[in-house]
């Protein structure tokens, strides 16, 4: 049913009082009288009802409030919410997919359903995630957020909740906005502009709304801030004192340097090259003069990365509806977006890849050659250098039984190819979605809605500046400076055995690589439903009839990935430092569903029972290929007196595997871990006979235990993808909510609204993968044979090509979030307090979340991972199950106060993040000062002035007191969340940010 603008304002203001965004929003105005409210459909149900109550907490925010934030990024607005943890977005660089996602309660962005006007938004790729940057902010009428499972109403994916963007559909006139923001350092510029035009048709029988939007975001590199200029080691605190003292990193020793080569606090893939005989003795590091000595430098990769990634976006939107007759209204919607996003990381390199190198290589000095020969012969005697076996690392070319200049030796080389420039990936994304349907009245009180929608997303990802590992192997296989021994056309022998500049432009041209990955996703949905009251079916203690809604839906989704030949090359593509190879993906699923709801008014207008309503819903879904899902909901609303309402619900939700979980081929990749328990990094503990035996059982020789290199930069090789013989089954969640809503009459304190809700969401059979450190600890600490079977070592290490951990997609045990959410809102007319004169109105809003539980357990044999008040490589909610490794404060709130006086509005926002500690298992390998992050408080200011009737000016400052982000080093959390020695998506990394805006409406 179409609502009038006044009714929309009433509903919006009433819902806002309990909103998850209420703490950062301005008021909507005075609510209309209850008898002025028409029947509405509340998000979380398909049944129209005469008020805005729901058994599940539903929070809402209106367009004016979103406008006041001057944020073109929907994701950034959601990130302020106490009930979210950061997903992918503008402060995610290494690990971004070039999109913006929302993660409710740390349960994974794939477990909240994103909708537009109650209809699904097309995912941006085969992992089923929605890029919310495609939703035009200027055209949002309001946003509703449903807490907990909503699968019975909306279908799969609504595990942690559903987010419903209600778009403008009755807009008349022209609305134009321009917003601009810049940091206090004069960088990070963000421009956004939009125009919305709407008109009524045929004396109000229809309406058409058109809108276009454009935004541009400039990047801010880590090197532009003191904290990002140097790498700080989480384990040792190396370079931390330099940061405190305002000093640059300690330089590498003379003769062992190059751009960004430093003494400590960086990557062992550095400049000049570090070398090891693969599976044998470590050799050390080259010097600029071509000799080999002890390891003498690491690479400071920080400055190249982004704290804020650059983006350019253009979008268009059109919607309309037209009443054909009293029983039929046609409606439709079309949206299009084009976004270009770029991430950048430090120059590429050769990250421990192994190559057979002729000891007659012309770029090896005599001294270096002899060092390698001596070490190789020592390894030959010790049994770690051999011509046969599982991992041969020596070719005895002249068959004389000793390593000499005529032979080839397999070297593991770690060399940063700075001469090739930085690595970058640009994401060119295009998406569209259209919807058309018919709705109207069947008969008195009964309505129908039939619709068809189709959406597609196409992405082209271009990676540049990488080292072509295949060509490097060809170029190392040389005994002259002019030709490669393998005879490959165009091959230029390469010098990896000297300092910066040893790779000439000609060598770099042959040794560099670019690669393209194309992705496509399509979604088609056909839905039909009817709803209305069953006249005559009335409770003896109530006056309203039972209302029902039922319908059917068909949905088909397909996704694909088409990498080029460079990306496909196993085991790690031809791109050095890309983290693994890619294989084509092509798959999909379809589902046929029937659903129904019932609303039963049990008691009304009785003593102690202003109202008592029962809600129930059921959905039957048959998925091809994963089978049947059955979901349901039971809820109760009890209003004993007019100012008190109790609400509660119990739901069963489900999430079917997405295309990526069903059809991802098995490939090599990099994921986060802390340490290899069998490496030199744990040598002191390896005196334990049990641990040594476990290391040997996973493919190490006794000589290799405690001597092989540890994992580098907090990342380890994994083999990821779908095990086609063991497809994951759907996830199942049980969700409980219980709350109280108070609306007391407090005299001068008006429109008081207090809500307190308890939620408990437990997801079983979680689709994910064991975290790498979980596998390592399960094997070497717990002695679990099933985890040991997943450890694949090459030459005793986990770093050489072909080595790694099997972390295939599977069903894990459970994932759980439990907590309390508080919302408080009221406003005070200062004249009522006797202040004198017309001093305007104060508006107060608070929203807070307190986690009681946020934990996961991967299997019966693994320990519970408790993430409340924690940060680390696995929290929150287990990275393998969809988390991103950001901090999860136990307490978080946002509080706002606004003063409205005449044409002015002035206010502040107080953002509070509770203190957190590093995961317990990471404490032994964490610098003392990095084990805790104290509570953080940010103050933002905002204001607006109605210059003319048609023109409003606005301005704001975020992080008013320019509070610096916490320092934890670069290995405290997952790479996608922990960057620039902090957590840039959780804490403000750019300092003070100023914004201004202008709105013109006529």
SETOR-638524 format. One record per residue (C-alpha): residue in one letter; z, x, y. Coordinates in steps of 0.02 Angstrom, whole numbers, padded with zeros to 5 digits, always signed. Example, Ala and Ser with C-alpha at 12.3 -4.5 7.8 and 13.67 -1.06 7.14 Angstrom:
! SETOR-638524
a+00390+00615-00225/s+00357+00684-00053/
//
This chain:
! SETOR-638524
x+00000+00000+00000/x-00044+00064+00173/x+00104+00095+00289/x+00108+00075+00476/x+00143+00229+00580/x+00315+00160+00625/x+00360+00134+00444/x+00300+00309+00402/x+00414+00378+00537/x+00560+00279+00470/x+00535+00332+00291/x+00505+00512+00340/x+00663+00522+00446/x+00769+00447+00309/x+00700+00563+00176/x+00714+00713+00290/x+00902+00700+00295/x+00914+00762+00116/x+00763+00875+00123/x+00753+01046+00049/x+00669+01095+00210/x+00789+00999+00320/x+00882+01154+00371/x+00732+01223+00463/x+00664+01063+00534/x+00684+00954+00687/x+00727+00768+00680/x+00601+00632+00656/x+00683+00509+00771/x+00784+00351+00749/x+00761+00255+00589/x+00703+00076+00595/x+00811-00063+00531/x+00813-00082+00342/x+00724-00249+00348/x+00575-00166+00436/x+00534-00056+00287/x+00390-00113+00180/x+00375-00072-00003/x+00332+00110-00029/x+00292+00228-00171/x+00418+00371-00178/x+00359+00535-00251/x+00426+00543-00428/x+00374+00365-00470/x+00219+00256-00469/x+00314+00096-00435/x+00320+00027-00258/x+00497-00017-00205/x+00578-00096-00053/x+00675+00061-00001/x+00665+00250-00012/x+00788+00277-00153/x+00753+00377-00309/x+00858+00426-00459/x+00790+00603-00446/x+00825+00698-00285/x+00668+00686-00177/x+00662+00789-00019/x+00533+00773+00118/x+00476+00853+00279/x+00357+00786+00410/x+00207+00858+00501/x+00297+00882+00667/x+00428+00991+00585/x+00301+01100+00496/x+00209+01115+00661/x+00365+01179+00748/x+00379+01324+00627/x+00210+01393+00685/x+00174+01453+00508/x-00006+01435+00449/x+00053+01492+00277/x+00123+01350+00171/x+00195+01479+00051/x+00295+01562+00190/x+00374+01394+00237/x+00427+01362+00058/x+00496+01538+00042/x+00632+01491+00167/x+00701+01361+00047/x+00865+01400-00041/x+00795+01328-00203/x+00646+01446-00214/x+00620+01629-00254/x+00469+01718-00181/x+00306+01697-00274/x+00143+01783-00236/x+00106+01787-00050/x+00077+01884+00109/x+00212+02015+00072/x+00155+02049-00107/x+00038+02198-00121/x+00037+02296-00284/x+00033+02154-00410/x-00040+02018-00302/x-00177+01905-00368/x-00238+01874-00191/x-00157+01701-00186/x-00001+01611-00124/x+00113+01524-00249/x+00278+01430-00248/x+00417+01463-00374/x+00554+01331-00380/x+00724+01390-00443/x+00654+01554-00512/x+00581+01467-00664/x+00403+01528-00633/x+00264+01466-00520/x+00173+01393-00670/x+00318+01273-00701/x+00309+01169-00543/x+00169+01044-00520/x+00072+01051-00355/x-00008+00887-00299/x-00100+00815-00151/x-00072+00629-00121/x+00000+00615-00296/x-00153+00697-00376/x-00159+00870-00453/x-00228+01016-00354/x-00352+01125-00448/x-00278+01292-00505/x-00357+01450-00437/x-00375+01537-00606/x-00351+01523-00793/x-00161+01549-00780/x-00142+01374-00709/x-00069+01428-00542/x-00111+01337-00380/x-00151+01436-00224/x-00059+01337-00090/x-00148+01433+00048/x-00296+01318+00013/x-00197+01168+00078/x-00229+01142+00265/x-00061+01143+00353/x-00123+01044+00503/x-00173+00896+00396/x-00007+00877+00306/x+00079+00713+00346/x+00234+00762+00247/x+00286+00860+00093/x+00392+00783-00045/x+00487+00890-00170/x+00554+00814-00330/x+00695+00909-00414/x+00685+00937-00601/x+00564+00876-00732/x+00435+00746-00683/x+00321+00757-00834/x+00344+00576-00885/x+00273+00520-00718/x+00144+00655-00680/x+00112+00748-00842/x+00123+00929-00898/x+00188+01072-00788/x+00321+00977-00689/x+00465+01072-00770/x+00565+01134-00620/x+00495+01000-00506/x+00342+00927-00420/x+00280+00965-00245/x+00176+00826-00169/x+00077+00858-00008/x+00045+00691+00077/x-00107+00710+00190/x-00149+00617+00349/x-00253+00463+00311/x-00223+00349+00460/x-00243+00473+00601/x-00329+00419+00761/x-00377+00536+00903/x-00395+00723+00918/x-00262+00853+00879/x-00293+01039+00911/x-00173+01183+00880/x-00174+01369+00911/x-00032+01483+00853/x-00011+01669+00871/x+00123+01788+00810/x+00152+01975+00827/x+00291+02091+00774/x+00403+02182+00896/x+00307+02341+00851/x+00146+02262+00913/x+00064+02243+00743/x+00048+02112+00606/x-00051+01994+00717/x-00079+01819+00646/x-00199+01698+00730/x-00222+01520+00671/x-00317+01374+00743/x-00357+01200+00683/x-00435+01039+00745/x-00406+00866+00671/x-00510+00715+00719/x-00477+00538+00659/x-00541+00364+00694/x-00511+00188+00634/x-00659+00087+00568/x-00707-00096+00575/x-00557-00161+00672/x-00432-00064+00569/x-00505-00100+00397/x-00533+00086+00370/x-00499+00260+00435/x-00585+00429+00428/x-00500+00597+00457/x-00591+00763+00475/x-00513+00933+00498/x-00559+01116+00505/x-00444+01267+00507/x-00457+01454+00527/x-00328+01592+00515/x-00330+01780+00518/x-00188+01893+00467/x-00187+02079+00503/x-00112+02199+00378/x+00042+02305+00407/x+00054+02463+00302/x+00217+02534+00236/x+00185+02692+00335/x+00204+02595+00498/x+00391+02570+00468/x+00522+02708+00443/x+00578+02636+00276/x+00401+02636+00207/x+00352+02811+00259/x+00432+02895+00110/x+00468+02858-00071/x+00651+02840-00116/x+00701+02861-00299/x+00808+02719-00364/x+00885+02828-00499/x+00935+02979-00396/x+00928+02922-00216/x+00807+03064-00176/x+00743+03049+00004/x+00876+02920+00050/x+00967+03042+00162/x+00802+03088+00243/x+00777+02905+00285/x+00952+02889+00357/x+00925+03046+00460/x+00754+02989+00520/x+00668+03134+00436/x+00503+03143+00343/x+00510+03182+00156/x+00550+03361+00110/x+00383+03449+00090/x+00327+03523-00074/x+00343+03712-00090/x+00207+03818-00015/x+00054+03827-00126/x+00099+03664-00216/x+00048+03533-00090/x-00084+03422-00016/x-00083+03258+00080/x+00078+03163+00040/x+00135+03288-00091/x+00324+03301-00069/x+00473+03380-00154/x+00553+03218-00219/x+00544+03029-00216/x+00369+02993-00280/x+00249+02984-00426/x+00225+03127-00552/x+00040+03090-00541/x+00025+03206-00394/x-00068+03349-00314/x-00101+03481-00382/x-00118+03426-00564/x+00025+03416-00687/x-00029+03457-00866/x+00040+03442-01041/x-00038+03482-01208/x-00055+03304-01269/x+00073+03277-01406/x+00129+03456-01384/x+00217+03570-01260/x+00228+03532-01076/x+00140+03661-00969/x+00196+03621-00793/x+00099+03604-00632/x-00048+03697-00559/x-00034+03786-00394/x-00162+03791-00256/x-00217+03964-00319/x-00254+03897-00493/x-00101+03967-00581/x+00023+03861-00679/x+00209+03855-00644/x+00354+03735-00656/x+00333+03557-00589/x+00346+03576-00402/x+00292+03414-00314/x+00275+03227-00328/x+00160+03109-00233/x+00224+02998-00093/x+00122+02841-00127/x+00215+02730-00005/x+00122+02742+00162/x-00043+02673+00096/x+00029+02509+00032/x+00050+02349+00132/x+00208+02262+00188/x+00093+02122+00247/x-00079+02103+00169/x-00230+02059+00276/x-00311+01889+00253/x-00448+01782+00329/x-00460+01598+00286/x-00574+01455+00332/x-00555+01278+00271/x-00616+01101+00294/x-00549+00931+00244/x-00614+00753+00250/x-00532+00593+00192/x-00560+00410+00217/x-00525+00237+00155/x-00609+00070+00185/x-00552-00105+00138/x-00704-00188+00060/x-00612-00353+00037/x-00435-00412+00007/x-00439-00347-00173/x-00536-00184-00157/x-00507-00031-00049/x-00617+00121-00076/x-00546+00292-00037/x-00599+00471-00052/x-00555+00649-00007/x-00645+00815-00001/x-00570+00986+00034/x-00645+01159+00041/x-00569+01329+00073/x-00631+01507+00080/x-00504+01648+00083/x-00527+01836+00086/x-00373+01938+00046/x-00354+02125+00024/x-00223+02234-00057/x-00217+02423-00048/x-00121+02555-00142/x-00115+02744-00141/x-00265+02847-00194/x-00316+02834-00375/x-00292+02971-00500/x-00287+03025-00679/x-00124+02952-00743/x-00086+03056-00895/x-00253+03024-00978/x-00297+03148-01115/x-00458+03249-01123/x-00522+03387-01236/x-00550+03530-01113/x-00642+03691-01159/x-00531+03839-01126/x-00691+03918-01060/x-00695+03790-00919/x-00758+03887-00767/x-00624+03815-00652/x-00479+03879-00758/x-00413+04044-00690/x-00375+04182-00812/x-00188+04163-00783/x-00192+03975-00813/x-00298+03996-00967/x-00176+04119-01041/x-00028+04006-01002/x-00111+03864-01098/x-00158+03977-01245/x+00019+04045-01260/x+00096+03871-01257/x-00032+03804-01379/x+00000+03940-01504/x+00187+03910-01490/x+00153+03727-01523/x+00041+03772-01669/x+00186+03867-01746/x+00306+03722-01712/x+00185+03597-01787/x+00148+03499-01626/x-00025+03574-01597/x-00144+03538-01740/x-00325+03511-01784/x-00295+03365-01901/x-00174+03222-01928/x-00159+03059-01835/x-00171+03140-01664/x-00269+03305-01667/x-00251+03401-01505/x-00342+03563-01543/x-00521+03603-01592/x-00530+03775-01674/x-00710+03807-01622/x-00721+03982-01698/x-00615+03938-01850/x-00502+04090-01834/x-00339+03993-01854/x-00269+04032-01683/x-00293+03954-01511/x-00403+04064-01403/x-00528+04055-01262/x-00667+03991-01375/x-00571+03832-01421/x-00546+03660-01347/x-00372+03593-01313/x-00322+03413-01277/x-00234+03407-01110/x-00139+03261-01032/x-00179+03273-00847/x-00089+03190-00703/x-00185+03220-00542/x-00195+03114-00385/x-00377+03107-00329/x-00341+03101-00143/x-00517+03160-00106/x-00582+02987-00159/x-00479+02891-00029/x-00359+02744-00059/x-00380+02611-00192/x-00406+02431-00139/x-00451+02263-00211/x-00528+02125-00107/x-00512+01945-00167/x-00650+01827-00112/x-00595+01652-00159/x-00688+01488-00138/x-00621+01320-00192/x-00667+01138-00173/x-00599+00973-00236/x-00659+00796-00215/x-00580+00631-00259/x-00646+00455-00255/x-00564+00294-00309/x-00534+00109-00290/x-00368+00022-00264/x-00305-00147-00212/x-00215-00306-00258/x-00249-00393-00423/x-00138-00540-00381/x+00023-00569-00287/x+00129-00411-00303/x+00014-00326-00430/x-00094-00177-00381/x-00215-00061-00467/x-00278+00116-00434/x-00427+00197-00521/x-00488+00370-00473/x-00598+00515-00525/x-00571+00690-00460/x-00654+00858-00489/x-00612+01030-00423/x-00674+01206-00447/x-00613+01378-00396/x-00722+01533-00396/x-00655+01708-00365/x-00738+01878-00350/x-00622+02026-00354/x-00696+02194-00301/x-00595+02351-00338/x-00646+02511-00249/x-00589+02690-00228/x-00541+02715-00409/x-00566+02868-00520/x-00697+02845-00655/x-00601+02908-00807/x-00754+02910-00919/x-00851+03018-00796/x-00701+03132-00771/x-00698+03162-00958/x-00882+03207-00953/x-00855+03321-00804/x-00709+03414-00883/x-00813+03452-01037/x-00901+03597-00953/x-00918+03785-00973/x-01019+03810-00814/x-01010+03746-00636/x-01183+03668-00642/x-01196+03567-00803/x-01085+03463-00918/x-01080+03509-01100/x-01114+03330-01155/x-01281+03326-01064/x-01249+03166-00967/x-01374+03139-00828/x-01304+03166-00654/x-01142+03238-00721/x-01056+03358-00600/x-00921+03472-00674/x-00754+03439-00589/x-00614+03555-00536/x-00444+03477-00570/x-00357+03644-00579/x-00334+03686-00395/x-00259+03614-00238/x-00321+03481-00118/x-00506+03500-00086/x-00545+03570-00258/x-00638+03405-00288/x-00793+03423-00180/x-00889+03273-00111/x-01020+03295-00247/x-00885+03295-00382/x-00802+03144-00301/x-00965+03046-00299/x-00983+03066-00488/x-00798+03042-00524/x-00770+02882-00423/x-00790+02702-00480/x-00793+02523-00419/x-00781+02367-00526/x-00805+02179-00509/x-00709+02040-00595/x-00770+01861-00577/x-00663+01709-00618/x-00699+01524-00622/x-00593+01370-00652/x-00640+01186-00663/x-00534+01030-00677/x-00588+00849-00702/x-00467+00702-00704/x-00495+00515-00729/x-00343+00406-00698/x-00309+00220-00696/x-00147+00126-00670/x-00079-00046-00627/x+00093-00093-00562/x+00189-00245-00509/x+00338-00359-00542/x+00360-00464-00697/x+00404-00630-00616/x+00543-00722-00704/x+00612-00567-00787/x+00767-00549-00680/x+00942-00488-00716/x+01072-00628-00702/x+01165-00519-00574/x+01013-00474-00466/x+00878-00564-00369/x+00728-00447-00384/x+00614-00450-00536/x+00587-00306-00654/x+00441-00199-00595/x+00327-00097-00707/x+00184+00025-00695/x+00071+00084-00835/x-00094+00173-00854/x-00199+00305-00940/x-00270+00474-00892/x-00399+00596-00958/x-00397+00777-00900/x-00509+00923-00944/x-00482+01101-00884/x-00587+01255-00918/x-00570+01433-00858/x-00665+01596-00875/x-00659+01779-00827/x-00812+01892-00825/x-00769+02075-00795/x-00905+02204-00776/x-00934+02345-00901/x-00816+02462-00810/x-00672+02340-00825/x-00707+02304-01007/x-00701+02484-01064/x-00554+02506-01185/x-00416+02554-01184/x-00391+02570-00996/x-00559+02528-00912/x-00652+02665-00820/x-00537+02642-00669/x-00399+02772-00664/x-00239+02690-00606/x-00296+02511-00628/x-00163+02478-00760/x-00275+02431-00906/x-00439+02353-00954/x-00500+02174-00945/x-00594+02072-01073/x-00694+01912-01047/x-00598+01749-01057/x-00676+01581-01090/x-00574+01433-01144/x-00502+01266-01101/x-00414+01111-01157/x-00420+00924-01133/x-00286+00792-01144/x-00282+00603-01163/x-00126+00518-01098/x-00046+00348-01082/x+00107+00319-00975/x+00223+00184-00915/x+00373+00155-00800/x+00497+00017-00775/x+00618-00018-00632/x+00757-00139-00676/x+00871-00206-00536/x+01029-00236-00637/x+01152-00292-00503/x+01134-00333-00319/x+01243-00398-00178/x+01403-00405-00281/x+01574-00333-00238/x+01567-00147-00280/x+01382-00164-00317/x+01269-00171-00166/x+01140-00122-00296/x+01127-00048-00469/x+00952-00003-00528/x+00889+00071-00690/x+00729+00175-00702/x+00638+00225-00861/x+00472+00312-00895/x+00375+00371-01046/x+00215+00471-01070/x+00118+00508-01228/x-00005+00652-01213/x-00124+00715-01347/x-00183+00893-01309/x-00329+00980-01390/x-00288+01108-01460/x-00097+01108-01452/x-00057+00931-01508/x+00055+00790-01447/x+00184+00793-01306/x+00307+00650-01283/x+00405+00647-01121/x+00527+00521-01049/x+00646+00484-00907/x+00803+00379-00885/x+00886+00359-00716/x+01018+00257-00629/x+01050+00218-00444/x+01218+00140-00397/x+01264+00090-00220/x+01444+00025-00224/x+01451+00003-00036/x+01319+00021+00098/x+01365+00201+00145/x+01385+00274-00030/x+01255+00297-00165/x+01267+00383-00334/x+01109+00438-00425/x+01077+00520-00592/x+00939+00549-00715/x+00901+00626-00883/x+00724+00683-00920/x+00621+00765-01055/x+00479+00868-00982/x+00342+00972-01062/x+00216+01106-01016/x+00064+01135-01125/x-00007+01313-01133/x-00134+01351-00998/x-00304+01428-01028/x-00242+01606-01005/x-00102+01579-01129/x-00222+01506-01256/x-00372+01620-01238/x-00325+01787-01158/x-00396+01931-01261/x-00282+02074-01307/x-00295+02216-01180/x-00197+02365-01117/x-00095+02344-00958/x+00052+02415-00860/x+00220+02327-00848/x+00391+02375-00783/x+00523+02466-00885/x+00664+02586-00846/x+00660+02725-00976/x+00596+02778-01147/x+00756+02805-01248/x+00669+02938-01355/x+00603+03043-01211/x+00666+03190-01112/x+00735+03063-00989/x+00868+03017-01118/x+00888+03189-01198/x+01078+03192-01183/x+01096+03034-01288/x+00979+03096-01423/x+01114+03198-01507/x+01158+03032-01590/x+01088+03038-01767/x+01059+02850-01776/x+00956+02849-01617/x+00855+03001-01674/x+00818+02914-01839/x+00758+02759-01749/x+00643+02864-01639/x+00569+02951-01792/x+00544+02782-01877/x+00426+02731-01736/x+00305+02876-01761/x+00388+03029-01684/x+00414+03197-01766/x+00586+03275-01760/x+00519+03405-01638/x+00454+03271-01519/x+00619+03174-01506/x+00696+03210-01336/x+00551+03320-01282/x+00407+03200-01242/x+00384+03144-01062/x+00472+02988-00999/x+00378+02838-00929/x+00317+02866-00751/x+00354+02767-00592/x+00448+02632-00687/x+00294+02573-00783/x+00246+02581-00966/x+00088+02543-01064/x+00086+02373-01150/x-00037+02277-01256/x-00043+02100-01188/x-00141+01942-01224/x-00149+01797-01345/x-00116+01815-01530/x-00248+01694-01593/x-00163+01683-01762/x-00003+01622-01676/x-00049+01514-01527/x+00099+01467-01418/x+00164+01290-01434/x+00209+01182-01282/x+00369+01213-01187/x+00499+01074-01186/x+00630+01049-01051/x+00783+00940-01037/x+00831+00903-00857/x+00991+00822-00794/x+01028+00777-00613/x+01182+00693-00542/x+01216+00664-00358/x+01302+00571-00219/x+01231+00520-00051/x+01345+00474+00095/x+01286+00391+00255/x+01450+00353+00346/x+01465+00276+00519/x+01555+00409+00621/x+01535+00334+00793/x+01466+00466+00913/x+01404+00567+00764/x+01249+00471+00719/x+01127+00464+00575/x+01249+00557+00465/x+01180+00600+00295/x+01271+00704+00163/x+01200+00733-00009/x+01269+00836-00152/x+01166+00852-00311/x+01197+00940-00475/x+01047+00995-00577/x+01030+01070-00750/x+00858+01122-00814/x+00843+01202-00986/x+00672+01250-01051/x+00652+01285-01236/x+00508+01374-01326/x+00467+01463-01163/x+00289+01529-01160/x+00296+01711-01111/x+00314+01886-01180/x+00457+02003-01219/x+00494+02116-01071/x+00451+02300-01110/x+00629+02362-01089/x+00687+02218-01198/x+00575+02284-01337/x+00636+02463-01313/x+00819+02415-01308/x+00798+02296-01454/x+00728+02437-01560/x+00827+02590-01507/x+00991+02512-01454/x+01005+02360-01568/x+00904+02428-01714/x+00798+02269-01728/x+00655+02310-01847/x+00545+02172-01775/x+00555+02255-01604/x+00526+02429-01675/x+00366+02364-01754/x+00300+02331-01578/x+00317+02513-01523/x+00154+02611-01538/x+00170+02797-01502/x+00031+02924-01482/x+00081+03106-01491/x+00260+03043-01491/x+00242+02969-01317/x+00220+02799-01238/x+00113+02870-01098/x-00045+02931-01185/x-00197+02817-01207/x-00177+02706-01358/x+00012+02711-01345/x+00119+02568-01284/x+00218+02413-01328/x+00149+02254-01406/x+00198+02115-01285/x+00085+01972-01338/x+00106+01794-01275/x+00226+01697-01383/x+00364+01567-01376/x+00530+01637-01317/x+00698+01555-01344/x+00752+01473-01180/x+00758+01482-00991/x+00891+01390-00891/x+00935+01351-00710/x+01091+01254-00659/x+01167+01230-00489/x+01225+01126-00343/x+01126+01079-00189/x+01205+01018-00028/x+01118+00934+00118/x+01206+00887+00281/x+01121+00809+00433/x+01180+00720+00589/x+01143+00709+00774/x+01253+00688+00926/x+01206+00610+01092/x+01301+00721+01215/x+01322+00576+01337/x+01424+00485+01204/x+01545+00632+01202/x+01577+00612+01387/x+01485+00769+01437/x+01412+00675+01584/x+01234+00643+01635/x+01087+00641+01520/x+01117+00805+01427/x+01010+00759+01279/x+01046+00764+01094/x+01107+00895+00969/x+01034+00888+00794/x+01119+00978+00650/x+01044+01012+00479/x+01106+01114+00331/x+01034+01142+00159/x+01123+01253+00033/x+01100+01300-00149/x+01234+01370-00265/x+01177+01435-00433/x+01297+01402-00577/x+01175+01472-00705/x+01008+01561-00704/x+00981+01642-00871/x+00858+01671-01012/x+00859+01726-01192/x+00702+01788-01277/x+00758+01774-01458/x+00913+01748-01564/x+00927+01938-01580/x+00914+01980-01394/x+01059+01966-01272/x+01067+01833-01138/x+00992+01891-00973/x+01107+01826-00836/x+01019+01830-00666/x+01142+01739-00552/x+01180+01856-00408/x+01068+01990-00484/x+00910+02088-00452/x+00811+02203-00566/x+00654+02226-00667/x+00682+02067-00769/x+00772+01943-00656/x+00754+01804-00613/x+00711+01703-00765/x+00636+01847-00864/x+00477+01921-00793/x+00391+01891-00959/x+00427+01706-00941/x+00353+01693-00768/x+00481+01771-00651/x+00435+01904-00525/x+00589+02015-00518/x+00654+01963-00345/x+00840+01952-00304/x+00926+01788-00346/x+01077+01761-00231/x+01214+01651-00302/x+01230+01564-00133/x+01091+01534-00010/x+01081+01419+00139/x+00978+01379+00292/x+01062+01295+00441/x+00978+01233+00599/x+01038+01166+00765/x+00920+01089+00894/x+00954+01032+01070/x+00831+00903+01136/x+00841+00875+01323/x+00700+00791+01416/x+00537+00880+01382/x+00627+01032+01309/x+00680+01070+01131/x+00782+01227+01100/x+00856+01277+00934/x+00908+01410+00812/x+00895+01435+00624/x+01024+01531+00523/x+00959+01597+00358/x+01092+01660+00237/x+01059+01759+00078/x+01211+01795-00030/x+01249+01968-00095/x+01171+02027-00258/x+01198+02167-00385/x+01076+02258-00497/x+01061+02202-00677/x+01204+02271-00781/x+01091+02368-00899/x+01009+02458-00752/x+01171+02523-00674/x+01178+02685-00774/x+01007+02736-00707/x+01034+02677-00527/x+01096+02776-00377/x+01270+02712-00330/x+01222+02652-00156/x+01077+02550-00226/x+01179+02450-00352/x+01223+02313-00227/x+01139+02222-00083/x+01264+02144+00036/x+01245+01967+00103/x+01108+01950+00233/x+01105+01835+00384/x+00953+01809+00494/x+00948+01713+00658/x+00785+01637+00720/x+00755+01550+00887/x+00625+01418+00925/x+00585+01303+01068/x+00450+01190+01141/x+00405+01110+01307/x+00300+00955+01335/x+00198+01022+01480/x+00090+00866+01499/x+00077+00707+01400/x-00062+00785+01297/x-00004+00967+01295/x+00147+01045+01209/x+00192+01230+01217/x+00302+01315+01089/x+00377+01487+01060/x+00492+01570+00936/x+00573+01730+00875/x+00615+01765+00694/x+00743+01897+00644/x+00810+01896+00822/x+00929+02041+00796/x+00797+02144+00705/x+00899+02166+00548/x+00828+02301+00435/x+00794+02258+00252/x+00906+02329+00116/x+00861+02496+00036/x+00852+02504-00155/x+00712+02628-00188/x+00547+02589-00272/x+00601+02563-00454/x+00742+02436-00439/x+00633+02284-00475/x+00463+02231-00536/x+00318+02315-00445/x+00254+02152-00372/x+00423+02117-00290/x+00498+02289-00258/x+00389+02386-00136/x+00420+02500+00012/x+00597+02536-00055/x+00649+02354-00031/x+00604+02175-00077/x+00481+02128+00062/x+00454+01948+00006/x+00641+01910+00005/x+00700+02008+00157/x+00611+02029+00324/x+00522+02199+00316/x+00431+02192+00484/x+00579+02171+00602/x+00574+02050+00748/x+00422+01934+00755/x+00370+01836+00911/x+00264+01678+00905/x+00183+01563+01032/x+00081+01407+01011/x-00006+01266+01102/x-00042+01090+01042/x-00164+00973+01128/x-00170+00792+01072/x-00269+00647+01144/
//
